[in-house]
């Protein structure tokens, strides 16, 4: 098991020792001395936890669940360390490469929102594996999250909200002109690598092509995946920056896996495809998990990639299909199908013009489209669905009267999800939303909202009367969940061949 490299530790210490630049042009956020000391202590605890958890690798004894949980934790602690480093590099005006957009207060808030939750994901995996390690690590994990939360609160108190800005048509500002052309053209004219099962490309597996891609690339690296069903699990690790996967179509290029919790994996490690390298883009392909309803949690795609884009992609599974774990993500014209909590996680996400399809679950189960995991009121995270179509998949049609389907349930106390300007079909129950296994915790602190939806399932008369539920009537309130404001798309470009909407109007 790995430990943080010495060069990385030295870099982090240099950042901590550098005095904040109150007049810096790179950031309008001026931190207190407590802000930096909290992150210094958090990083120290991360080092201790990494040593504790990696030292347990010798007692695995072939336990897949425990080995997966340990792998998860080491990755997640590493992600937290990165996010703290990015934060300190901005406030101290250091020359460290970060996935910044230019709105540095919002960048910092996004990174700390991700860092505050990584430890919970680690603990969930350890707890599911059983044994003493979860208990041994619990105290340290809680301390790390608490220290980061203190700094997050300071940023949130100073920022007064999300990104904000102009409302034009186009791609987010962090999608470069070259990437816009790649998203619009029928296929990349000159991909950097080609994957084909028949041997006509550079590689026969997607994993091999990803592994061979350059690390920490400042320019876009395009992998074109020809049509076919690729039976493999693919990881785009944190060193694979600006990677783009392009297929031949949503039903033509399919990446298929079957890992599941029932088979001994953690939820986090069950993903068919996982991406954590910044700036990941996928287009014209499908990612599926075929474990079925009996597999319990079985993720098709997991993303912790900051400033990532998904265009005309399919995500197919049952429970826990799509896992936007953390950071900022944008999905356009995608098809997402599943049953229980099939869109879950704690990223800041906007879904635009997507088909959200509920499938037939196991007998006795209910369908819950979302389970958003916001843990802290200062996090900038949540799910926003705009111009989407929420309906039944083919196997559920004719069974909607026997299968209750809800827009979401609160996985965490400050869960936040908004459906606006979308079509809600008959499958949505009149209540709209449901408690987490009958538990009333979070019903007064969550933020669930609907705005100007239509369709037979959009009626608000029978909706839940929770304090945290909102039937939005004010366009200004709804505007907070648009691309421009919610995921920092404040410097948008004019309309392109693919029309992305930054505000409330198409």
N, C-alpha and C positions, 0 to 999 in steps of 0.2 A: 504493500500500500504506500501511496506517495505522501510526502510532506511538502509544505510550501517551499519553493526553491529559494536559496539564500539571496539571489539577486532580487527576487520579488520582495523579500522581507526588508532588504536594504532600501529599495525604492519606497516602500510604504513608510519606513521610518523617516526618510528624507522629507516626504510629504508632510508628515506630522510635525516635524521640527521647523518647517518653513512657516514664516509668519503670514497670516491672511493679508491679502492686499485689499484694503478697504476701498481704494480708488481704482481697482482693476477694471479694465474694459471688458474682461471676459465673464464677469459675473456681478450682478447687482445684489447678490445675497452676501451680507456681511455677518459671518458666524461669531457667536460668543466664544470665549475660551472653553466653556463647558462643552460646546458642540464638538470641538476637536478632541477633548479629553475623553468624552464618551466613546468616540469611535476608536481612539487608541486602546482603551480598555477592552472594547468589543473585539478588536483584532487580537489582543493578547489572549482572550478567552478562546477565540477561534483556533489559535495555535495549540492551546492545551487540549481542546476537544479533538483536533485532528490527530494529535499524538495518541490520545486515549482510544479513539475509534480505530485508527489504523493498527494499533497494537493488538486489537482483538482478532485480527485476521488469522492468527495461528490456531484458533479454537473453532473454526467453522465446521469441520467434520462433514463436509459435503452438504451443508444446509443451504439450499438455494435461496430461500427467503432471507436468511440472515446475511449471506454474502451480497445479495442484491441491496439490502438495507444499508450495509456498510458502504458499498459502492455509491449509493445514493447520497449518503451523508457526506462523504469526502468530496463529492462533486458540489453539493449544495453549500458546504462551508467554503469551498474554493470560490463559488459564485459570489457569496457574501463578501469575501475578502476583495474580490475584484470590484464590486460595487462600492465598497468603502474607499478603495483606491481611486476610482473615478471621481467620487465625491470630493475627496481631499485635493485631488489634482486641480479641480475647477476652483474651489474656494481659495487655494493657494497659488493659482495662476501658474501651474506647472505644465511643462510640455509632455504630457502623457496622452497617448491616443485613447480617446473615449468615444462612445456612440452618442455624441452630443448633437443637438439640433440648433443651438444658438440661444435658446431660452434656458439659461442655465439654472435658474431657480426651479423650473419645472423638470429639467433633466435630473437635478439632485433629488427632487422629491420622488421621481420615478425610480431612480436607483435605490434609494433608501426604502421605498415601498416594497421593492423586490427583496432587499436584504432582510427586512424585518420578518418576512414570512418563510424564508428558506429553512430556518431551524425547525419550524413546525412540521414541514414536510419530512425532514430528517427524523424527527421524533415519531411521526406516524409510522414510518417504515420500521423503525426499531421496535416499536410497540407491537406491530403486527407480527414481527419475527419471534417475539417472546424472548425469554432469557434475561439475564441481569443487565445487559449493556444499555438497554433503554433507560433503566433507573439510574445507572451510573452517569449517563450523559445528560439526563433531564435538567439538572440544576444549571449546568453550564450553558445549555441551549437556551434556557429561560433568561439567563443573565445577558447573553448576547442580544437576544431579541429586545429585551428591556432597554438596554443601552442605546441600540439603534433607534428604538421608538422615541426616546427622549430627543435625539437629534432630529428625527423626522418631524416631531411636533414643532420644533423651532422653525424649520423650513416652511411647514404648512401655515404656521401663524404669520409668517412674513410674506407669503406668496399671494394670498387672497384668491386662490382658485387655480384653474388649469391654464392651458396655453392661451386661448383667446386669439383674436386677430381677424384678418380679412376673410371674406366669404366669397370666394370665386370658385370656378370649376377647374378641376385638374387633379394632379397627383399631390400627395403631401410633399412639402419642401425637401424632406429627406430622401425622396426618390429622385435620383439624378436624371438629367436629360437622356443620358444613355440608357438608363434602366427603363425610362418611359417608352423608348423606342423598342426595347426588348419585350416589354409587356404588350405592346400593340401589334408587332409584326406577327405574321402567321407562324413563323419558326425562326429561331436565331440563324442568321445567315452564316456566321462563322463561329460556332460554339468552340469552346476551348477543349472540350472532350465529348465523345459520343459513346453512349452505352447501347448495346444491341445484343439480344440473346443469340442471334444467328451468327455472331462473329464478324459482322460487317462494320463494327465500330472500334473504338480504342479499348473498350472494356466490355465484359459480358455481365458484370454486376455493378449496381449503383454504389455499393459500399466500397468497392475497389476504386472507382472513379473519385469518390469523395475523399478517400484516404490519400490519393495521389494529388489532390488539389493543394495549391500553395497555402501555407499558414500565414495568418495575419495579413492577408492581401488587402491593399488599399483600393484596388480596382475590382470590378465585377468579374467573377469567374463563372462561366456558363457551362453546365453539363446538360447536354441534350439526351434525353432518354427515349429511345424509339419504342413504339407500341409493343405491348406484351405484358404478361403478368410476372412480376419479379418477386419470388418467394424469398424474402430476406428482411432482416432488421438492420436499419441504417441509422447511424449516429453522425450528425454534423456537429462536431465538438466545438468548444469555445474558441479554439484557435482558427477555425475555418470561417474567416470573415468574408462577407459579401459574396457568398455562394448562391447560385441560382440553379434550380432544377426545372427544366422545361420538358414537358411530355408532348405526346401527339394528340392529346384530348382527354377529357375527363373520364371517358369510358374506354380509352385506348391504352393508355399507360397506367398500369396499376401496380402499386407496391403493397405486398400482402404478407401479413404475419399473424400469429395466433397466440402470442404470449398472454398470460392472464394470471390473476391472483389465485384462481382455483388451481392453476398448474404450478404454483409455488413462487411466482414473481411478486415483487412489490408493484403497486399501481404505477409508480413513477417509472420503473424499469420495464413495464409491460409494453411500452410504446413500440409500434412497428417502425415509425420514424421519429427521431427526436432531434431537435435543432436548438443549439445554444449559442452558436457563433453569430455575432452581431450582423444585422443587415441581410438576413436570409430571405430569399424570394423563391416561391414555387408557383408554377403556372401549368395549367392544362394537364393535370394528372390526378389520380385518385390514390389515397392511402387508406387501407382497410385493416381491420382486425377481425379475423374469422373465428375467434374463440366461441362466439355464440352467446345466447343468454345464460347458459350454464357456466360460462367462464367467469361470471361475476365481473369485477372490474377488469377491463381489457381495453387499453388505450390504442387507438389507431395512430394519432399524432400528438406529440407533446412539443410545445415551443416555449423556450425561455430566451428567445432571440429578440434583442431590442431593435426596434424600428424594422420589423419584418412585415412582408406583404405576401398575401395569398390570393391569387387571381384565377378564377375558373378551375378551382380544385374541388375534389370530392373527398369527404371524410366519412367512412362507413364503419359502423360497429354496433354494439348494443349498449351495455353500461359503460359510461366514461369514454365515449368515442374520442372527443376532442378536448385536449388539455392545454389551454393557454395558461401556462403555469405562472408567468411573471413578465414584467416589462411591457413595452408598447407594441401592439400588433394591429394589422388591418386586413380584413377579409372582404373580397368583392366577388360577387357572382359565384359563390361557392355553394356546394350541396353538402349538407351535414345531416347524417342520419343516425339514430340511436334510440335508446329507451330510457334508462334510469340515469339522471344527472349527466346527460350525454354531451353537454358543453359545461365544463367545470374548470376551476382554477382561480388564480388571483392576478391576472394580467389586466392591463388597461386596453380594452379591445372595442373596436367598432366593426360590426358586421353590416355590410351594405348590399342590398339586392341579392341576398342569399336565400336558398331554399332550405328551410329547417324542417326536417321530416321525422316524425315519430314512427317507430316501428312496433311490431307486436312483441311485448315482453314475455317473460316467463309467467305461468299462471299465478295469480295472486299479486303480481307486481303492478305498481302504477308507473306511469311515465312522467318524468320531470325533465323538462328541456334543459334547465340551467341549475347549477349549484355554484354560485359565485362565492369565493372564499376570502373576502376582505376581512382582515382581523382587527384592524386599527382604524379609528375614524379619520386619522390624518393621511391614510394611504390615498393615492390618486387613482386607484384601480376600480374596475367595474366592467360590466358588459353592456354595450349599447347596440340594439338591433334597429336598423333603419331601412325602410323600403323592402323588408324581407317578406317571404311567403312562409307561413307556419301552417303546415298541413300534415296529413297522414301519408306515410309511405304505403306502397302497394299491399304489403302484408297486413297492415292495420285497417285498411279500408274495409268496411263491413263489420269491423269489430270495435269501432270507437265507442259504441254504447256500453260495451263490457270492459273497456280499458280506460280508466280515468287518466287524463293527460293535463298537466299543469305547466304554466310558464316557468316556474322555478320554485326552489325551496332554499332556505338560508343555511348554507353549509357553515358559515361563520357569523359572528354576532353583527358585523357591519356589512353584510352581504349587500351588493348594489347591482341592480339590473334594470334596464329600461327597454321597453318595446315601444317604438314610435313610428308612425306613418307606415305601418306594416299590415299585411292581410293575415287575420287569424281565423282559421277555418273552424268547422263545427266540433272538432275533437277537443278544443279547449273547454275545460269545465267552467261553469258560471263563476265559481270562486276565483278562478284565475291562478291562484298561488296556494301553496300548501306548507304546513309546518314541517320541520325536520323530524320525522318519526314521532309526530305528536308533541314534540317539545316546543314550549312557548318561548324559549330563550331567543332573543334577538328580534322579536316581532315589533318592539318599539324602537330599536336602534338601526335596523336595516333600512335600505332605501330601494323600494320596488316601485316602478312607475310605468304608466301608459299614457301615450299622447297621440291622438288623432289616428288610431288604428281603425280598420274597417274589416268587414267579413262577419259571418255568423257567430264567431267566437269572441268578438271584440266588445260585446255589451258590458257596460260597467255596473249595471244595477245590482247584480249578485256578487260583486267582488268582495274580497276579504275586507274587514273593517279594522285591520291592524293599524296602530299608530304610524308605522313605517311605510305604509302603502300610500301612494299618491296618484290621483287621477289628474294629470297635469292639464291645466287650461291656459297657462301663460307661456307664449312662445319663447320668452326669454329664459324661462326655466328649462324648457325642452332643449334650447340651444346649447346649454351647458354640456349636452351629451352628443353633440355633433362632432364630426372629424376635426373641425377647426379648433374647437375648444377642449374636447375631451382627450385627444391624443396628440395635442400640440401641432396641429396642422395649420398654423397661423400665417404662413407665408405661402399660399397656394398659387399655382400657375393656371393660366387660362385653360379652357377645355382642350382635351386631346382626343384621339380616336376613341379611347375608352373614357366615358364621362363619369368622373368621381365627384360626388357632391360634398362640399365642405360644410354647408349650412343646412337649413331646413327645406330649401327649395331646390328642386332638380334643375 
